[in-house]
């Protein structure tokens, strides 16, 4: 397997009442996040988002129910994860999406990626995630979901 591309997606999964699901990372217990993942080969960002949602939660998403926010964030990759990328790569560009489900539901987690999940009111979810880009996206939900 080659080096990861420094392009990823963040998918905030929520309900109309703005309950948000957060996932606890398997390799870092206590680190919570929304669905995230790197773009592979020549796949589109939408395809990356659909694949990551399926792999991490068992939910089948499609372009009709995934919302591309046309928002991207560039951030420094944590030193502990840089070995996954080509030499010299220090930053990642993350593209934000959301998926609205009618109500909270049980998820089928990828055990090598996540230990557990919680559905939380959006402000509590924003306070729980470790990434500033994830926090900011969750806090934007009331504006995005009302459009």
N, CA and C atoms as a LAMMPS dump frame, in Angstrom:
ITEM: TIMESTEP
0
ITEM: NUMBER OF ATOMS
441
ITEM: BOX BOUNDS ff ff ff
-5.0000000000000000e+02 5.0000000000000000e+02
-5.0000000000000000e+02 5.0000000000000000e+02
-5.0000000000000000e+02 5.0000000000000000e+02
ITEM: ATOMS id mol type element x y z
1 1 1 N 0.848 -1.184 0
2 1 2 C 0 0 0
3 1 3 C 0.886 1.236 0
4 2 1 N 0.569 2.207 -0.834
5 2 2 C 1.355 3.424 -0.94
6 2 3 C 1.018 4.42 0.151
7 3 1 N 1.662 5.555 0.065
8 3 2 C 1.428 6.619 1.045
9 3 3 C 0.016 7.172 0.902
10 4 1 N -0.55 7.57 2.042
11 4 2 C -1.879 8.189 2.029
12 4 3 C -1.808 9.532 1.333
13 5 1 N -2.882 9.886 0.667
14 5 2 C -2.999 11.212 0.063
15 5 3 C -3.353 12.211 1.159
16 6 1 N -2.805 13.405 1.115
17 6 2 C -3.132 14.408 2.126
18 6 3 C -4.424 15.164 1.795
19 7 1 N -5.423 14.402 1.389
20 7 2 C -6.753 14.923 1.08
21 7 3 C -7.742 13.996 1.764
22 8 1 N -8.649 14.56 2.546
23 8 2 C -9.579 13.72 3.296
24 8 3 C -10.965 14.342 3.339
25 9 1 N -11.897 13.562 3.894
26 9 2 C -13.26 14.048 4.123
27 9 3 C -13.568 13.965 5.615
28 10 1 N -14.452 14.829 6.038
29 10 2 C -15.052 14.815 7.37
30 10 3 C -16.551 14.769 7.119
31 11 1 N -17.228 13.769 7.665
32 11 2 C -18.675 13.645 7.48
33 11 3 C -19.342 13.714 8.851
34 12 1 N -20.114 14.766 9.07
35 12 2 C -20.857 14.942 10.313
36 12 3 C -22.227 14.298 10.114
37 13 1 N -22.49 13.24 10.88
38 13 2 C -23.771 12.534 10.794
39 13 3 C -24.652 13.048 11.929
40 14 1 N -25.863 13.469 11.578
41 14 2 C -26.751 14.112 12.557
42 14 3 C -28.21 13.816 12.246
43 15 1 N -29.062 14.201 13.179
44 15 2 C -30.511 14.087 12.997
45 15 3 C -31.085 15.489 12.752
46 16 1 N -32.349 15.596 12.347
47 16 2 C -32.96 16.926 12.194
48 16 3 C -32.976 17.718 13.509
49 17 1 N -32.966 17.018 14.643
50 17 2 C -32.953 17.682 15.954
51 17 3 C -31.525 18.075 16.373
52 18 1 N -30.556 17.82 15.478
53 18 2 C -29.14 18.16 15.675
54 18 3 C -28.459 17.322 16.753
55 19 1 N -28.901 16.078 16.884
56 19 2 C -28.106 15.108 17.626
57 19 3 C -27.036 14.622 16.657
58 20 1 N -25.809 14.52 17.145
59 20 2 C -24.657 14.189 16.303
60 20 3 C -24 12.926 16.836
61 21 1 N -23.615 12.032 15.942
62 21 2 C -22.894 10.84 16.373
63 21 3 C -21.398 11.136 16.382
64 22 1 N -20.731 10.696 17.451
65 22 2 C -19.272 10.785 17.545
66 22 3 C -18.734 9.381 17.797
67 23 1 N -17.545 9.131 17.254
68 23 2 C -16.915 7.821 17.293
69 23 3 C -15.621 7.9 18.095
70 24 1 N -15.383 6.91 18.943
71 24 2 C -14.15 6.884 19.729
72 24 3 C -13.084 6.086 18.97
73 25 1 N -11.941 6.715 18.752
74 25 2 C -10.856 6.089 17.993
75 25 3 C -10.297 4.877 18.729
76 26 1 N -10.082 3.783 18.005
77 26 2 C -9.545 2.564 18.602
78 26 3 C -8.092 2.74 19.046
79 27 1 N -7.295 3.416 18.246
80 27 2 C -5.877 3.582 18.577
81 27 3 C -5.626 4.676 19.607
82 28 1 N -6.65 5.489 19.865
83 28 2 C -6.531 6.572 20.841
84 28 3 C -7.808 6.663 21.672
85 29 1 N -8.003 5.734 22.601
86 29 2 C -9.203 5.809 23.436
87 29 3 C -9.311 7.193 24.089
88 30 1 N -10.526 7.72 24.086
89 30 2 C -10.75 9.059 24.616
90 30 3 C -10.728 10.139 23.545
91 31 1 N -10.276 9.8 22.333
92 31 2 C -10.31 10.732 21.195
93 31 3 C -11.576 10.435 20.405
94 32 1 N -12.451 11.424 20.323
95 32 2 C -13.737 11.267 19.651
96 32 3 C -13.751 12.105 18.383
97 33 1 N -14.48 11.638 17.377
98 33 2 C -14.524 12.331 16.1
99 33 3 C -15.763 11.926 15.313
100 34 1 N -16.019 12.686 14.256
101 34 2 C -17.007 12.285 13.26
102 34 3 C -16.317 11.324 12.299
103 35 1 N -17.026 10.87 11.279
104 35 2 C -16.43 10.016 10.259
105 35 3 C -15.372 10.83 9.512
106 36 1 N -14.196 10.245 9.343
107 36 2 C -13.122 10.878 8.578
108 36 3 C -12.412 9.82 7.762
109 37 1 N -11.735 10.253 6.721
110 37 2 C -10.937 9.313 5.944
111 37 3 C -10.313 9.959 4.741
112 38 1 N -9.234 9.341 4.29
113 38 2 C -8.461 9.869 3.162
114 38 3 C -9.024 9.419 1.826
115 39 1 N -8.899 10.296 0.872
116 39 2 C -9.289 10.013 -0.508
117 39 3 C -8.333 8.966 -1.074
118 40 1 N -8.859 8.013 -1.795
119 40 2 C -8.049 6.962 -2.407
120 40 3 C -8.024 7.122 -3.915
121 41 1 N -6.851 6.856 -4.483
122 41 2 C -6.643 6.84 -5.945
123 41 3 C -7.349 8.013 -6.617
124 42 1 N -8.197 7.697 -7.557
125 42 2 C -8.865 8.744 -8.346
126 42 3 C -10.328 8.938 -7.96
127 43 1 N -10.718 8.454 -6.779
128 43 2 C -12.123 8.584 -6.41
129 43 3 C -12.479 10.055 -6.146
130 44 1 N -13.739 10.394 -6.38
131 44 2 C -14.222 11.745 -6.102
132 44 3 C -14.36 11.927 -4.594
133 45 1 N -14.47 13.172 -4.161
134 45 2 C -14.691 13.428 -2.737
135 45 3 C -16.008 12.818 -2.27
136 46 1 N -17.041 12.875 -3.095
137 46 2 C -18.329 12.273 -2.746
138 46 3 C -18.179 10.768 -2.551
139 47 1 N -17.445 10.124 -3.444
140 47 2 C -17.217 8.68 -3.318
141 47 3 C -16.43 8.371 -2.051
142 48 1 N -15.436 9.195 -1.739
143 48 2 C -14.674 9.015 -0.503
144 48 3 C -15.606 9.11 0.699
145 49 1 N -16.467 10.123 0.71
146 49 2 C -17.394 10.31 1.834
147 49 3 C -18.333 9.109 1.967
148 50 1 N -18.888 8.633 0.859
149 50 2 C -19.793 7.476 0.913
150 50 3 C -19.056 6.238 1.419
151 51 1 N -17.845 6.01 0.918
152 51 2 C -17.057 4.849 1.335
153 51 3 C -16.73 4.901 2.819
154 52 1 N -16.284 6.054 3.288
155 52 2 C -15.915 6.176 4.7
156 52 3 C -17.117 6.001 5.622
157 53 1 N -18.269 6.557 5.257
158 53 2 C -19.481 6.375 6.076
159 53 3 C -19.82 4.888 6.169
160 54 1 N -19.771 4.188 5.054
161 54 2 C -20.071 2.754 5.057
162 54 3 C -19.046 1.982 5.886
163 55 1 N -17.755 2.229 5.652
164 55 2 C -16.707 1.496 6.362
165 55 3 C -16.755 1.735 7.871
166 56 1 N -17.017 2.96 8.284
167 56 2 C -16.922 3.304 9.699
168 56 3 C -18.215 3.13 10.487
169 57 1 N -19.371 3.128 9.791
170 57 2 C -20.647 3.069 10.515
171 57 3 C -21.603 1.98 10.025
172 58 1 N -21.369 1.446 8.835
173 58 2 C -22.298 0.495 8.245
174 58 3 C -23.475 1.155 7.551
175 59 1 N -23.516 2.481 7.519
176 59 2 C -24.612 3.21 6.874
177 59 3 C -24.316 3.366 5.379
178 60 1 N -25.295 3.026 4.561
179 60 2 C -25.159 3.223 3.122
180 60 3 C -25.654 4.629 2.796
181 61 1 N -24.725 5.49 2.448
182 61 2 C -25.067 6.87 2.056
183 61 3 C -24.968 6.964 0.541
184 62 1 N -25.645 7.941 -0.019
185 62 2 C -25.561 8.158 -1.464
186 62 3 C -25.533 9.655 -1.732
187 63 1 N -25.243 10.055 -2.972
188 63 2 C -25.134 11.493 -3.266
189 63 3 C -26.401 12.292 -2.986
190 64 1 N -27.555 11.636 -2.931
191 64 2 C -28.799 12.347 -2.664
192 64 3 C -28.939 12.731 -1.195
193 65 1 N -28.311 11.974 -0.288
194 65 2 C -28.482 12.298 1.127
195 65 3 C -27.201 12.79 1.808
196 66 1 N -26.11 12.838 1.082
197 66 2 C -24.879 13.43 1.597
198 66 3 C -24.791 14.87 1.089
199 67 1 N -24.508 15.787 1.976
200 67 2 C -24.412 17.196 1.593
201 67 3 C -22.944 17.616 1.588
202 68 1 N -22.482 18.069 0.422
203 68 2 C -21.129 18.613 0.306
204 68 3 C -21.212 20.084 0.688
205 69 1 N -20.526 20.468 1.753
206 69 2 C -20.584 21.846 2.232
207 69 3 C -19.727 22.796 1.39
208 70 1 N -18.935 22.255 0.49
209 70 2 C -18.007 23.079 -0.295
210 70 3 C -17.155 23.931 0.641
211 71 1 N -16.733 23.284 1.714
212 71 2 C -15.879 23.896 2.725
213 71 3 C -14.69 22.97 2.925
214 72 1 N -13.507 23.541 2.901
215 72 2 C -12.323 22.73 3.181
216 72 3 C -11.475 23.428 4.231
217 73 1 N -10.772 22.608 4.988
218 73 2 C -9.87 23.089 6.032
219 73 3 C -8.498 22.484 5.775
220 74 1 N -7.476 23.289 5.952
221 74 2 C -6.105 22.791 5.827
222 74 3 C -5.49 22.827 7.217
223 75 1 N -4.908 21.701 7.608
224 75 2 C -4.332 21.627 8.95
225 75 3 C -3.062 20.793 8.926
226 76 1 N -2.253 21.009 9.945
227 76 2 C -1.012 20.246 10.089
228 76 3 C -1.343 18.838 10.567
229 77 1 N -0.739 17.858 9.928
230 77 2 C -0.926 16.462 10.302
231 77 3 C -0.141 16.212 11.595
232 78 1 N -0.772 15.567 12.574
233 78 2 C -0.071 15.238 13.821
234 78 3 C 1.193 14.446 13.487
235 79 1 N 2.279 14.736 14.184
236 79 2 C 3.558 14.071 13.937
237 79 3 C 3.439 12.552 13.997
238 80 1 N 2.633 12.051 14.93
239 80 2 C 2.516 10.6 15.094
240 80 3 C 1.868 9.906 13.898
241 81 1 N 1.193 10.684 13.039
242 81 2 C 0.533 10.091 11.872
243 81 3 C 1.235 10.414 10.554
244 82 1 N 2.3 11.196 10.57
245 82 2 C 2.967 11.602 9.324
246 82 3 C 3.628 10.454 8.59
247 83 1 N 3.98 9.384 9.301
248 83 2 C 4.625 8.242 8.639
249 83 3 C 3.707 7.596 7.593
250 84 1 N 2.42 7.877 7.664
251 84 2 C 1.462 7.317 6.704
252 84 3 C 1.509 8.02 5.344
253 85 1 N 2.16 9.179 5.305
254 85 2 C 2.198 10.024 4.11
255 85 3 C 3.59 10.01 3.492
256 86 1 N 3.683 10.519 2.28
257 86 2 C 4.983 10.621 1.611
258 86 3 C 5.908 11.54 2.405
259 87 1 N 7.189 11.321 2.267
260 87 2 C 8.176 12.165 2.943
261 87 3 C 7.921 13.631 2.629
262 88 1 N 7.983 14.456 3.653
263 88 2 C 7.834 15.893 3.47
264 88 3 C 6.412 16.405 3.545
265 89 1 N 5.415 15.514 3.54
266 89 2 C 4.018 15.949 3.629
267 89 3 C 3.719 16.29 5.09
268 90 1 N 3.3 17.516 5.325
269 90 2 C 3.038 17.966 6.7
270 90 3 C 1.604 18.448 6.912
271 91 1 N 0.867 18.706 5.818
272 91 2 C -0.487 19.254 5.943
273 91 3 C -1.49 18.428 5.139
274 92 1 N -2.721 18.465 5.585
275 92 2 C -3.831 17.771 4.946
276 92 3 C -4.933 18.778 4.63
277 93 1 N -5.65 18.536 3.543
278 93 2 C -6.833 19.335 3.221
279 93 3 C -8.054 18.442 3.395
280 94 1 N -8.939 18.879 4.284
281 94 2 C -10.129 18.115 4.662
282 94 3 C -11.368 18.801 4.085
283 95 1 N -12.237 18.008 3.463
284 95 2 C -13.464 18.517 2.841
285 95 3 C -14.66 18.063 3.677
286 96 1 N -15.556 19.002 3.99
287 96 2 C -16.63 18.745 4.949
288 96 3 C -17.936 18.368 4.24
289 97 1 N -18.557 17.323 4.769
290 97 2 C -19.852 16.824 4.31
291 97 3 C -20.73 16.591 5.54
292 98 1 N -22.019 16.442 5.315
293 98 2 C -22.918 16.023 6.388
294 98 3 C -23.93 15.027 5.842
295 99 1 N -24.475 14.253 6.756
296 99 2 C -25.483 13.249 6.452
297 99 3 C -26.544 13.332 7.537
298 100 1 N -27.778 13.623 7.147
299 100 2 C -28.878 13.724 8.101
300 100 3 C -29.677 12.42 8.084
301 101 1 N -29.799 11.811 9.258
302 101 2 C -30.618 10.613 9.434
303 101 3 C -31.884 10.997 10.179
304 102 1 N -32.996 10.292 9.957
305 102 2 C -34.253 10.667 10.614
306 102 3 C -34.183 10.639 12.136
307 103 1 N -33.387 9.706 12.677
308 103 2 C -33.272 9.563 14.132
309 103 3 C -31.97 8.844 14.452
310 104 1 N -31.519 8.927 15.706
311 104 2 C -30.32 8.171 16.09
312 104 3 C -30.531 6.682 15.859
313 105 1 N -29.471 5.998 15.495
314 105 2 C -29.566 4.559 15.271
315 105 3 C -28.267 3.89 15.689
316 106 1 N -28.344 2.584 15.868
317 106 2 C -27.147 1.803 16.182
318 106 3 C -26.252 1.768 14.951
319 107 1 N -24.951 1.722 15.18
320 107 2 C -23.989 1.703 14.09
321 107 3 C -23.208 0.401 14.103
322 108 1 N -22.729 0.021 12.948
323 108 2 C -21.857 -1.141 12.816
324 108 3 C -20.435 -0.593 12.655
325 109 1 N -19.694 -0.533 13.761
326 109 2 C -18.368 0.082 13.763
327 109 3 C -17.316 -0.844 13.17
328 110 1 N -16.291 -0.245 12.583
329 110 2 C -15.106 -0.982 12.15
330 110 3 C -14.223 -1.114 13.388
331 111 1 N -14.093 -2.322 13.97
332 111 2 C -13.399 -2.466 15.252
333 111 3 C -11.933 -2.047 15.234
334 112 1 N -11.297 -2.082 14.081
335 112 2 C -9.909 -1.644 14.006
336 112 3 C -9.804 -0.115 14.004
337 113 1 N -10.941 0.571 13.797
338 113 2 C -10.931 2.037 13.757
339 113 3 C -11.589 2.693 14.958
340 114 1 N -12.704 2.111 15.447
341 114 2 C -13.455 2.762 16.518
342 114 3 C -13.911 1.77 17.581
343 115 1 N -13.9 2.241 18.83
344 115 2 C -14.302 1.416 19.964
345 115 3 C -15.78 1.538 20.286
346 116 1 N -16.309 2.741 20.165
347 116 2 C -17.7 2.969 20.54
348 116 3 C -18.22 4.225 19.852
349 117 1 N -19.516 4.461 20.024
350 117 2 C -20.132 5.669 19.469
351 117 3 C -21.118 6.217 20.485
352 118 1 N -21.409 7.506 20.339
353 118 2 C -22.426 8.171 21.156
354 118 3 C -23.19 9.146 20.276
355 119 1 N -24.485 9.243 20.508
356 119 2 C -25.299 10.3 19.92
357 119 3 C -25.432 11.384 20.981
358 120 1 N -25.053 12.598 20.639
359 120 2 C -25.073 13.707 21.589
360 120 3 C -25.719 14.937 20.964
361 121 1 N -26.321 15.814 21.773
362 121 2 C -26.752 17.115 21.25
363 121 3 C -25.529 17.815 20.633
364 122 1 N -25.757 18.591 19.589
365 122 2 C -24.629 19.089 18.807
366 122 3 C -23.596 19.864 19.61
367 123 1 N -24.013 20.66 20.586
368 123 2 C -23.023 21.407 21.376
369 123 3 C -22.169 20.469 22.226
370 124 1 N -22.771 19.42 22.773
371 124 2 C -22.003 18.437 23.547
372 124 3 C -21.053 17.662 22.631
373 125 1 N -21.52 17.337 21.429
374 125 2 C -20.657 16.638 20.466
375 125 3 C -19.473 17.517 20.079
376 126 1 N -19.736 18.798 19.855
377 126 2 C -18.654 19.724 19.489
378 126 3 C -17.618 19.816 20.599
379 127 1 N -18.075 19.783 21.841
380 127 2 C -17.15 19.86 22.973
381 127 3 C -16.357 18.567 23.149
382 128 1 N -16.867 17.456 22.656
383 128 2 C -16.235 16.151 22.873
384 128 3 C -15.159 15.814 21.842
385 129 1 N -15.292 16.304 20.607
386 129 2 C -14.338 15.922 19.555
387 129 3 C -12.982 16.591 19.774
388 130 1 N -11.918 15.91 19.343
389 130 2 C -10.568 16.423 19.586
390 130 3 C -10.087 17.385 18.51
391 131 1 N -10.681 17.367 17.345
392 131 2 C -10.211 18.173 16.214
393 131 3 C -10.962 19.502 16.132
394 132 1 N -10.219 20.579 15.938
395 132 2 C -10.865 21.887 15.809
396 132 3 C -11.722 21.965 14.554
397 133 1 N -11.321 21.288 13.477
398 133 2 C -12.13 21.335 12.256
399 133 3 C -13.449 20.611 12.472
400 134 1 N -13.402 19.511 13.215
401 134 2 C -14.61 18.751 13.53
402 134 3 C -15.523 19.573 14.434
403 135 1 N -14.939 20.19 15.464
404 135 2 C -15.713 21.042 16.379
405 135 3 C -16.417 22.159 15.605
406 136 1 N -15.655 22.849 14.763
407 136 2 C -16.228 23.975 14.021
408 136 3 C -17.344 23.531 13.086
409 137 1 N -17.163 22.38 12.424
410 137 2 C -18.205 21.875 11.527
411 137 3 C -19.479 21.551 12.3
412 138 1 N -19.341 20.894 13.435
413 138 2 C -20.524 20.557 14.244
414 138 3 C -21.242 21.829 14.685
415 139 1 N -20.487 22.842 15.087
416 139 2 C -21.114 24.095 15.532
417 139 3 C -21.798 24.843 14.386
418 140 1 N -21.425 24.542 13.154
419 140 2 C -22.06 25.16 11.983
420 140 3 C -23.364 24.467 11.587
421 141 1 N -23.638 23.306 12.147
422 141 2 C -24.822 22.52 11.739
423 141 3 C -26.132 23.304 11.747
424 142 1 N -26.438 24.089 12.782
425 142 2 C -27.726 24.798 12.748
426 142 3 C -27.888 25.67 11.5
427 143 1 N -26.816 26.279 11.041
428 143 2 C -26.886 27.123 9.846
429 143 3 C -26.986 26.293 8.569
430 144 1 N -26.252 25.202 8.499
431 144 2 C -26.243 24.353 7.312
432 144 3 C -27.572 23.627 7.169
433 145 1 N -28.078 23.035 8.257
434 145 2 C -29.284 22.22 8.176
435 145 3 C -30.54 23.041 7.947
436 146 1 N -30.481 24.353 8.18
437 146 2 C -31.672 25.185 7.971
438 146 3 C -31.745 25.724 6.546
439 147 1 N -30.737 25.44 5.739
440 147 2 C -30.722 25.957 4.354
441 147 3 C -31.558 25.102 3.429
